[in-house]
Structures are given as C-alpha cells and as structure tokens.
Amino acid sequence: MDCHMCDVIAKRDGFFIADWPLHVWRLAEDQTWPGWSMLVSKKHVSELFDLTPEERAAGIEEVAGAAKILKDVFNAAKMNIELLGNQQPHIHWHVIPRRTDDPAWNKPIWSFDHKPRPLSSKEHDSVVSRIRRALPQSP
C-alpha cells in the first residue's frame, strides 16, 4: 500500500522542521493560520490504540511540546490539536496556533471555506527558522 504520510516523513525539504524520536515535524503548506504544523508519526499506524502505551505517552509529550513552542512563537490565544486521519490513514497531528484575529476565530478551521495561503520562500524560511530557534535540544 502506498502511503503519502510514509513518503512525507522521509522528506527533508523546506517544510521540514524537526526529526523527533516518534514524529517528524513539518510546516503545513497552508499558512492561513501562521505556524500551522503537522507531526507525522514515524510508525505507520492509523489509530492511537495501534500504538503501545509507551509510544502513546511519549508521542503525546512530543505533540504537547510542539504545541507549547508554537503557542509561544506565534503568541497564540489557543492551540488546536487534531488527529483526524480520514483522508490520510496514518497518524498525523495538526497543531494549529489560533489567534483572536484569525479569519475563523471560535470556529474549527475545517469548516472555514478559504483559499489556502502558501508563503513566499522568504516568509516560509523565516517561519521555519523562528520555530527551530525555539526548539529544545531534545523534545
């Protein structure tokens, strides 16, 4: 079976932020919500219960660590952390900084019809650099 997310975890392109023990952290292409990122599980599973209890616990710590970094870097009022997997049945977390001035404040981003906002190369590199500067030596 061909899995898009398995292919994504190997990429070290401009969207790559960090390689952590259980996840690869990548910037989302759509930056309508600045800092929107994904943590993609290195293990090909589609459900949390497919992970061992130890993997779940350590994985949640990585997700929480990324969320805290993004909250601080982007001055978020709230963090949305979502594990969906309907389109890509491979565990990947959407970690989305939310600000009161964002275009869909108080609404799920999935219900907000919008044109995706890619960044210019300069903006993109700046966002990735800001996040990387906030990374601890280990998650």
C-alpha positions, 0 to 999 in steps of 0.5 A, a space after each residue: 500500500 502506498 502511503 503519502 504520510 510514509 513518503 512525507 516523513 522521509 522528506 527533508 525539504 523546506 517544510 521540514 522542521 524537526 526529526 523527533 524520536 516518534 514524529 517528524 515535524 513539518 510546516 503545513 503548506 497552508 499558512 492561513 493560520 501562521 505556524 500551522 504544523 503537522 507531526 507525522 508519526 514515524 510508525 505507520 499506524 492509523 489509530 492511537 490504540 495501534 500504538 503501545 502505551 509507551 509510544 502513546 505517552 511519549 508521542 503525546 509529550 512530543 505533540 504537547 511540546 510542539 504545541 507549547 513552542 508554537 503557542 509561544 512563537 506565534 503568541 497564540 490565544 489557543 492551540 488546536 490539536 487534531 488527529 483526524 486521519 480520514 483522508 490520510 490513514 496514518 497518524 498525523 497531528 495538526 497543531 494549529 496556533 489560533 489567534 483572536 484575529 484569525 479569519 475563523 476565530 471560535 470556529 474549527 478551521 475545517 469548516 472555514 471555506 478559504 483559499 489556502 495561503 502558501 508563503 513566499 520562500 522568504 516568509 516560509 524560511 523565516 517561519 521555519 527558522 523562528 520555530 527551530 530557534 525555539 526548539 529544545 535540544 531534545 523534545 
